């Protein structure tokens, strides 16, 4: 009788191990903190942003938000027009009549932080 009870208990425990997913490792506190920090907005000064003013390193400001559009420069349908305000405020040009409404959804992919006031 004892053997049957032990066998059932072992079967239940082994079954639970197969059904319950293992816990993921959270890493050390530095890794956890880094993951948290990547979700927090960074702020940039105009001086910092102004350094990113080339087709190989292009940041723009739109409504006090900072975007790294470097990977989009070559794809920009308006050619080098995107570089006219590289490292500076592009709000007026961004909301110009030449842009289709889809750019308002696309820009979020390039967001890196906020303009420091």
FIGUZA-263621 format. One line per field, with one value per atom (N, C-alpha, C, CB): x, y, z negated; residue in one letter; atom name. Coordinates in steps of 0.001 Angstrom, whole numbers, padded with zeros to 6 digits, m for minus. Each point is the difference from the previous one (the first is absolute). Glycine has a CB too. Layout:
<zavexs>
xx = [X|...] .
yy = [Y|...] .
zz = [Z|...] .
residuo = [A|...] .
atomo = [CA|...] .
</zavexs>
This chain:
<zavexs>
xx = [000829|m000829|000880|m001827|002880|000916|000664|000405|m000069|000638|m000951|001394|m002652|m000998|m000125|m001257|001215|m000122|001237|m001422|002604|001239|000023|001224|m001644|m000024|m000964|000563|m001711|m000976|000570|m001913|002525|000594|001094|m000526|001392|001057|m000588|001530|m002569|m000665|m000576|m000536|m000092|m000580|001100|m001926|003009|001099|000661|000376|m000121|000600|m000935|001306|m002582|m000991|m000024|m001369|001472|000005|001229|m001265|002398|001213|m000140|001333|m002085|m000203|m001016|000556|m001513|m001076|000377|m001646|002308|000349|001276|m001106|001064|001211|001049|m001377|002636|001060|000044|001322|m000880|000146|001185|m001022|000867|001110|000950|m001450|002744|000983|m000139|001574|m001515|m000113|001364|m002135|003179|001338|000349|m000236|001386|000401|m000718|002245|m002076|m000725|000411|m000179|001437|000430|m000743|002256|m002444|m000736|m001448|001525|m002132|m001384|m000116|m000404|001367|m000027|000183|000902|m000024|000232|m001276|002429|m003145|m001263|m001013|000458|m000496|m000913|000399|m000418|001705|000481|m000246|001728|m001726|m000217|m001430|001746|m002657|m001383|m000221|m000695|001642|m000106|000523|000258|m000986|000418|001294|m002391|003244|001242|m000248|001472|m000811|m000106|001323|m001713|001614|001162|m000051|000116|001040|000079|000076|001156|m001441|000121|001439|m001913|002856|001416|000335|000568|m001094|000238|m000616|000038|m001250|m000719|000689|m002146|002673|000623|001218|m000813|001401|001163|m000392|001098|m002365|m000505|m000648|m000378|001203|m000496|000476|m000070|000337|000495|m000912|002365|m002205|m000824|000359|m000199|001383|000410|m000282|001768|m002289|m000314|m000989|002306|m003591|m001013|m001082|000448|m000441|m001053|m000807|001399|m002683|m000856|m000900|000056|m000566|m000938|m001352|001840|m002870|m001364|m000848|000299|m000825|m000840|000680|m002038|003270|000781|000312|m001040|000903|000404|001165|m002366|003283|001213|m000094|001355|m000992|m000083|001336|m002494|002959|001190|m000492|001415|m001377|m000518|001109|m001924|003102|001153|m000331|001505|m002161|m000301|m001045|000567|m001239|m001052|000472|m001664|002789|000467|000032|001362|m000786|000119|m001355|002265|m003235|m001328|m000953|000350|000010|m000894|m000423|001105|m002409|m000473|000355|m001848|002054|000361|001492|m002010|002743|001452|000679|m000342|001277|000789|m000757|001996|m003248|m000780|m000028|m001398|001471|m000006|001242|m001305|002369|001245|m000007|001165|m002169|m000060|m000017|m001218|000636|m000071|000629|m002080|003007|000698|000707|000315|m000511|000587|m000738|002164|m003363|m000750|m001500|001809|m002621|m001458|m000593|m000051|m000660|m000628|m001516|001977|m002504|m001449|m000773|000421|m000039|m000741|000014|000571|000586|000105|m000737|002182|m002142|m000659|m001507|001816|m002402|m001446|m000417|m000098|001019|m000303|m000934|002215|m002767|m000981|000593|m001239|002548|000634|m000035|001456|m001739|000025|m001375|001914|m001938|m001221|m000229|000325|m001529|m000329|000764|m002254|002758|000712|001290|m000968|001541|001226|m000246|000807|m002027|m000318|000055|m001442|001174|000136|001444|m002362|003058|001378|000977|m000519|000323|000999|000250|m000687|m000307|000174|001094|m002397|002643|001048|001394|m001455|001608|001304|000215|m000049|m000954|000055|001128|m002483|003297|001075|m000043|001391|m002183|m000065|m000675|002057|m001894|m000639|001033|m001965|001541|000842|000018|m000517|001709|000133|m000315|001747|m002519|m000353|000797|m002285] .
yy = [m001191|001191|001265|m001272|001283|001132|000254|m000504|m000576|000125|000664|m002045|001731|000592|001504|m002203|002584|001418|000770|m000616|000068|000658|000120|m000908|m000116|000020|001077|m002460|002575|001035|001393|m001573|001756|001291|000383|m000414|m000526|000256|000319|m001527|000838|000261|001409|m002437|002871|001339|001057|m000888|000687|000959|000096|m000485|m000648|000014|000624|m002037|001769|000611|001513|m002092|002542|001440|000646|m000367|m000304|000545|000150|m001041|000176|000074|001083|m002434|002669|000943|001436|m001843|002047|001332|000449|m000427|001580|000470|000435|000722|m000890|000408|001520|m002049|002516|001427|000507|m000192|001374|000584|000657|000365|m000438|000690|001491|m001980|002739|001451|000649|m000057|m000681|000569|000732|000205|000423|000729|001334|m001128|001853|001255|001041|m000494|000452|000950|m000245|000150|m001416|m000325|000439|m001941|001670|000407|001517|m002054|002748|001450|000552|m000007|m000593|000441|m000151|m000644|m000472|m000204|001057|m002434|002807|001032|001341|m001279|001580|001288|000183|m000036|m001052|000143|000431|m001737|001566|000398|001452|m002376|002943|001367|000940|m000752|001838|000962|000691|000346|m000169|000743|001415|m002097|003052|001368|000417|000550|000272|000467|001516|m002163|002781|001452|000293|000312|000935|000390|m000157|001614|m001359|m000143|m001452|001944|m002893|m001424|m000390|m000495|000934|m000355|000592|m000110|001321|000680|m000746|002149|m003023|m000784|m001090|000458|m000788|m001082|000612|m001513|002061|000813|m000451|001864|m003162|m000538|m001118|000601|m000985|m001102|m001330|001213|m001322|m001229|000062|m000321|001435|000188|001170|m000893|000579|001036|m000087|m000019|001025|000131|001240|m001164|001105|001161|000176|m000319|001532|000325|000264|000982|m001603|000263|000161|m001308|002499|000306|m000414|m000288|000702|m000241|m001469|002029|m002877|m001403|m000208|m000772|m000104|m000228|m001348|001403|m001388|m001198|m000223|000342|m001583|m000376|m000614|m000395|001174|m000438|m000431|001538|m001792|m000375|m001143|000746|m001769|m001166|000300|m001449|002573|000361|001003|m000425|001065|001060|m000479|000961|m002114|m000511|m000362|m000861|000509|m000401|001181|m002192|003333|001154|000378|000820|m000849|000294|001405|m001586|002502|001370|000197|000759|m001858|000077|000648|000125|000762|000639|001090|m000505|000729|001022|m000259|000311|m001565|m000355|000561|m002100|002329|000502|001513|m001892|002580|001459|000439|000103|m000920|000332|m001088|001307|m002045|m001046|000638|m001411|000840|000539|001210|m000855|001084|001194|m000311|001476|m000427|m000160|m000161|001368|m002467|m000305|000024|m001376|001953|m000034|000581|000187|000999|000658|m000831|002215|m002725|m000815|m001322|001065|m001642|m001288|000108|m000635|001718|000166|000716|000053|000023|000630|m000856|001129|m000536|m000695|m001146|002135|m002210|m001041|m001378|001751|m001822|m001287|m000661|000839|m002112|m000795|m000276|m001065|000711|m000218|m001172|000937|m001847|m001157|000394|m001375|002546|000417|000239|001030|m000689|000244|m001297|001943|m003066|m001309|m000482|m000554|000810|m000480|000661|m000414|001679|000759|m000583|002026|m002643|m000579|m001059|000453|m001111|m001027|000587|m001326|002621|000655|000819|000077|m000073|000797|m000486|000421|000534|m000366|000804|m000608|001665|000780|001339|m001125|001980|001312|001114|m000976|002129|001182|000582|000467|m000188|000605|001487|m001713|002209|001442|000743|m000538] .
zz = [000000|000000|000000|m001222|000440|m000079|001357|m002439|003134|001307|000994|m000473|000410|000902|m000271|000097|m001370|m000372|000466|m002005|001797|000425|001526|m002031|002735|001459|000505|000048|m000677|000399|m000261|m000508|m000669|m000339|000991|m002409|002733|000973|001376|m001284|001663|001282|000043|000205|m001310|m000069|000071|m001365|000628|000005|001378|m002428|003049|001331|001021|m000591|000466|000888|m000166|m000105|m001144|m000264|000627|m002145|002109|000609|001513|m001835|002443|001441|000383|000144|m001017|000300|m000371|m000366|m000770|m000474|000693|m002235|002939|000683|m001002|001952|m001618|m000925|m000138|000616|m001753|m000225|000787|m002283|002883|000740|m000981|002034|m001697|m000811|000242|000075|m001141|000141|000099|m001267|001102|000084|m001273|002464|m002453|m001199|m000049|000010|m001079|m000174|001039|m002439|002907|001021|001302|m001077|001443|001218|m000123|000420|m001558|m000220|000047|m001393|000798|m000019|001414|m002354|003145|001366|000821|m000181|000014|000699|m000377|000080|m001343|m000467|000582|m002115|002118|000465|001498|m001807|002582|001431|000303|000412|m001347|000180|m000426|m000359|m000356|m000480|001083|m002415|002660|001016|m000403|000642|000327|m000198|000507|000237|m000831|000489|000632|m001776|002812|000735|000103|001299|m001368|000190|001489|m002238|002602|001411|000471|m000262|m000637|000363|000342|m001490|000711|000283|001337|m002464|002686|001223|001227|m001300|001164|001139|000541|m000940|000136|000452|000992|m002190|002249|000855|001245|m002020|002894|001105|001384|m001600|001735|001273|000480|m000625|001882|000513|m000660|002177|m002756|m000692|m001503|001736|m002188|m001422|m000086|m000782|000879|000164|m001079|002461|m003334|m001007|000322|m001767|001470|000190|m001219|002508|m002652|m001078|000648|m001499|000958|000430|m001253|002175|m002351|m001163|m001308|001437|m001628|m001218|m000272|m000898|001904|m000102|000963|m000638|000251|000784|000710|m001614|002888|000827|000711|000319|m000327|000752|001314|m002130|003190|001290|000963|m000336|m000190|000824|000957|m001847|001344|000840|001068|m001931|001828|000961|001060|m001802|001586|000904|001447|m001866|002130|001375|000605|m000579|m000257|000476|000155|m001105|000565|m000016|001424|m002116|002397|001358|000472|m000404|m000518|000364|000156|m001182|001260|000178|m001193|002456|m002164|m001048|m000761|001360|m001042|m000711|m001497|002038|m002417|m001426|m000702|000526|000247|m000577|m000211|001095|m000560|m000124|m001461|002179|m003024|m001426|m000861|000441|000120|m000767|m001185|002080|m003247|m001219|m000524|000760|m000262|m000370|m000011|000988|m001149|m000077|001394|m002110|002327|001284|m000087|000585|m001640|m000231|001182|m002457|002911|001077|001282|m001010|001385|001204|m000125|000445|m001626|m000214|000195|m001594|001129|000105|001289|m002489|003447|001279|000845|m000082|001135|000847|000826|000104|m000008|000814|m000640|000921|m002213|m000687|m000060|m001339|001678|m000142|m001488|002302|m002661|m001416|m000599|000440|000365|m000547|m000725|001840|m001504|m000682|m001489|002137|m002494|m001405|m000806|000677|m000026|m000654|000040|000628|000456|000176|m000967|002392|m002689|m000753|m001384|001254|m001842|m001339|m000046|m000427|001542|000055|m000193|001520|m001301|m000061|m001281|002478|m003345|m001232|m000921|000179|m000674|m000932|m001301|001970|m002019|m001238|000193|m000745|m000235|000000|m000014|m001185|001692|m000014|m001409|002436|m002935|m001323|000109|m000693|m000265|m000004|m001021|000748] .
residuo = [X|X|X|X|X|X|X|X|X|X|X|X|X|X|X|X|X|X|X|X|X|X|X|X|X|X|X|X|X|X|X|X|X|X|X|X|X|X|X|X|X|X|X|X|X|X|X|X|X|X|X|X|X|X|X|X|X|X|X|X|X|X|X|X|X|X|X|X|X|X|X|X|X|X|X|X|X|X|X|X|X|X|X|X|X|X|X|X|X|X|X|X|X|X|X|X|X|X|X|X|X|X|X|X|X|X|X|X|X|X|X|X|X|X|X|X|X|X|X|X|X|X|X|X|X|X|X|X|X|X|X|X|X|X|X|X|X|X|X|X|X|X|X|X|X|X|X|X|X|X|X|X|X|X|X|X|X|X|X|X|X|X|X|X|X|X|X|X|X|X|X|X|X|X|X|X|X|X|X|X|X|X|X|X|X|X|X|X|X|X|X|X|X|X|X|X|X|X|X|X|X|X|X|X|X|X|X|X|X|X|X|X|X|X|X|X|X|X|X|X|X|X|X|X|X|X|X|X|X|X|X|X|X|X|X|X|X|X|X|X|X|X|X|X|X|X|X|X|X|X|X|X|X|X|X|X|X|X|X|X|X|X|X|X|X|X|X|X|X|X|X|X|X|X|X|X|X|X|X|X|X|X|X|X|X|X|X|X|X|X|X|X|X|X|X|X|X|X|X|X|X|X|X|X|X|X|X|X|X|X|X|X|X|X|X|X|X|X|X|X|X|X|X|X|X|X|X|X|X|X|X|X|X|X|X|X|X|X|X|X|X|X|X|X|X|X|X|X|X|X|X|X|X|X|X|X|X|X|X|X|X|X|X|X|X|X|X|X|X|X|X|X|X|X|X|X|X|X|X|X|X|X|X|X|X|X|X|X|X|X|X|X|X|X|X|X|X|X|X|X|X|X|X|X|X|X|X|X|X|X|X|X|X|X|X|X|X|X|X|X|X|X|X|X|X|X|X|X|X|X|X|X|X|X|X|X|X|X|X|X|X|X|X|X|X|X|X|X|X|X|X|X|X|X|X|X|X|X|X|X|X|X|X|X|X|X|X|X] .
atomo = [N|CA|C|CB|N|CA|C|CB|N|CA|C|CB|N|CA|C|CB|N|CA|C|CB|N|CA|C|CB|N|CA|C|CB|N|CA|C|CB|N|CA|C|CB|N|CA|C|CB|N|CA|C|CB|N|CA|C|CB|N|CA|C|CB|N|CA|C|CB|N|CA|C|CB|N|CA|C|CB|N|CA|C|CB|N|CA|C|CB|N|CA|C|CB|N|CA|C|CB|N|CA|C|CB|N|CA|C|CB|N|CA|C|CB|N|CA|C|CB|N|CA|C|CB|N|CA|C|CB|N|CA|C|CB|N|CA|C|CB|N|CA|C|CB|N|CA|C|CB|N|CA|C|CB|N|CA|C|CB|N|CA|C|CB|N|CA|C|CB|N|CA|C|CB|N|CA|C|CB|N|CA|C|CB|N|CA|C|CB|N|CA|C|CB|N|CA|C|CB|N|CA|C|CB|N|CA|C|CB|N|CA|C|CB|N|CA|C|CB|N|CA|C|CB|N|CA|C|CB|N|CA|C|CB|N|CA|C|CB|N|CA|C|CB|N|CA|C|CB|N|CA|C|CB|N|CA|C|CB|N|CA|C|CB|N|CA|C|CB|N|CA|C|CB|N|CA|C|CB|N|CA|C|CB|N|CA|C|CB|N|CA|C|CB|N|CA|C|CB|N|CA|C|CB|N|CA|C|CB|N|CA|C|CB|N|CA|C|CB|N|CA|C|CB|N|CA|C|CB|N|CA|C|CB|N|CA|C|CB|N|CA|C|CB|N|CA|C|CB|N|CA|C|CB|N|CA|C|CB|N|CA|C|CB|N|CA|C|CB|N|CA|C|CB|N|CA|C|CB|N|CA|C|CB|N|CA|C|CB|N|CA|C|CB|N|CA|C|CB|N|CA|C|CB|N|CA|C|CB|N|CA|C|CB|N|CA|C|CB|N|CA|C|CB|N|CA|C|CB|N|CA|C|CB|N|CA|C|CB|N|CA|C|CB|N|CA|C|CB|N|CA|C|CB|N|CA|C|CB|N|CA|C|CB|N|CA|C|CB|N|CA|C|CB|N|CA|C|CB|N|CA|C|CB|N|CA|C|CB|N|CA|C|CB|N|CA|C|CB|N|CA|C|CB|N|CA|C|CB|N|CA|C|CB|N|CA|C|CB|N|CA|C|CB|N|CA|C|CB|N|CA|C|CB|N|CA|C|CB|N|CA|C|CB|N|CA|C|CB|N|CA|C|CB|N|CA|C|CB|N|CA|C|CB|N|CA|C|CB|N|CA|C|CB|N|CA|C|CB|N|CA|C|CB] .
</zavexs>
